[in-house]
């Protein structure tokens, strides 16, 4: 994967499985990671730790329900306030 330092990736459904694997790959390329998914606090903490270990300079969790348009809009506004999103994996 290309060097992506300074880029921010928001990966939906990234607290486990394929989404987490994609987020780890992006973290390894130097991306800040917007972590997303429906999970308890401990599960989120484990995913954050895994992404930091993979190389993410920063990880932030977003807990929007993707079935709720208002929640998605709020998540994207929060991501914009965080510095914006360069890469969106949905």
Beta strands, then each sheet from edge to edge (+ up, - down):
strand 1: 8-11
strand 2: 32-36
strand 3: 59-62
strand 4: 87-89
sheet 1: 3+ 2+ 1+ 4+
end
